[in-house]
Amino acid sequence: MALATRLRLMVTGAVAACLVAVVALFMLVNSMSNRYDGILTGTVQAGQDARAMQVAFKKQVQEWKDILLRGSDPADLQKYTQQFKAQEATVQDLAARLDTQVTDPNISAEIQKFRDQHSALGGKYQSAYDAFIASKGSDYKAADAAVKGQDRAPTDLIDKIVADLHAQQLRLVADQERQVRQEQVIIVVVGAALIAGLLTGLHFASRGIVRPVVRATSVLSEVAAGNLTVSMDGTYDGEFNAIKESINTAVDDLNTGLARVVAGADRISETSRFVETVGDQLIHSAQVTRASLDAIEQAVRRIDPTVGPPSLAYQLGEVRRALAAMASISDRNVRTAEDARRSTDELRANSDNLQRVVAAYKLKPAPAAERWVTGPIRAIAAVGAKAP
């Protein structure tokens, strides 16, 4: 798989995992918020209504006492009677609404029981009120005695309802806090697992990138130091495999080219030695020939042309001219051989310099086919060196 494709897949996977984590976290937070809303709109509201009902019932009892204490005055009687009825209706409404809010069957039974007791107490209040009206507000003691202690049971029951709702609220809040802590642990664990997964993926991905880069850098450093025997080994995918092939091809081509340079320089050096040997032989032969020609010329000069036939002087002149021409040719051969030797010396020096430069590189052993060319040259040079 290509590196670019792998990186795109990794980035896409990381983004997708982050989005999933964010959505899951949002849903979890929303769930907690809904549960808290349920507590606020359910149990907490029920507790507030229970306390309001408790206060309204106590006010109803107080209004009854005001009726008895101030009912002799028709205006006060009407006032406190209206307030008594209003508090009684408030208690009934709150009890009915509370009954629809509470889900605990025990508390629901207590509310129903309170409603029954409150209704019964309302009937007793009405009977005592009628008797009080019949006495024109004068016999308040009889009216009070008729309902004395009747409000105690409803009061105790409503106090219990308030206490039970408060205890239920505390339990729900405690359960909610425990669930929040558990969900926090889940969030932390999932987040840690996600981060660990991402880090693990990045680790293996970075290994897949760093390992070939490090190996390629090492090979190139060796090549820069002059070691051409190295190569980038290992198995890689995508672009890194192309990099590996390119580096190995470049190193092999450079190694082959320098090996051919070395082989060529070696052949030039061997050939120059052979040419030098031949040149020495030519110089030596030309010098021997020149000495022989000088000796012959001296011998010819010592011949008296007057002693021989008339044509002897002409023949001796022709011989001397021929000897002079041969001496000139011999001199040219000596100069030519010396020039060739100087050129050969310069060529061999350049070849030796080239070999010293290439010697700074560590090359792979040259194949046998690269070495067979210099064999005949060395043999010819050896034969020429042994010649007299």
Secondary structure, 3 states (H helix, E strand, C coil): CCHHHHHHHHHHHHHHHHHHHHHHHHHHHHHHHHHHHHHHHHHHHHHHHHHHHHHHHHHHHHHHHHHHHHCCCHHHHHHHHHHHHHHHHHHHHHHHHHHHHCCCHHHHHHHHHHHHHHHHHHHHHHHHHHHHHHCCCCCHHHHHHHHCCCCHHHHHHHHHHHHHHHHHHHHHHHHHHHHHHHHHHHHHHHHHHHHHHHHHHHHHHHHHHHHHHHHHHHHHHHHHCCECCCCCCCCCCCHHHHHHHHHHHHHHHHHHHHHHHHHHHHHHHHHHHHHHHHHHHHHHHHHHHHHHHHHHHHHHHCCCCCCCCCCHHHHHHHHHHHHHHHHHHHHHHHHHHHHHHHHHHHHHHHHHHHHHHHCCCECCCCCHHHHCCHHHHHHHHHHHHHCC
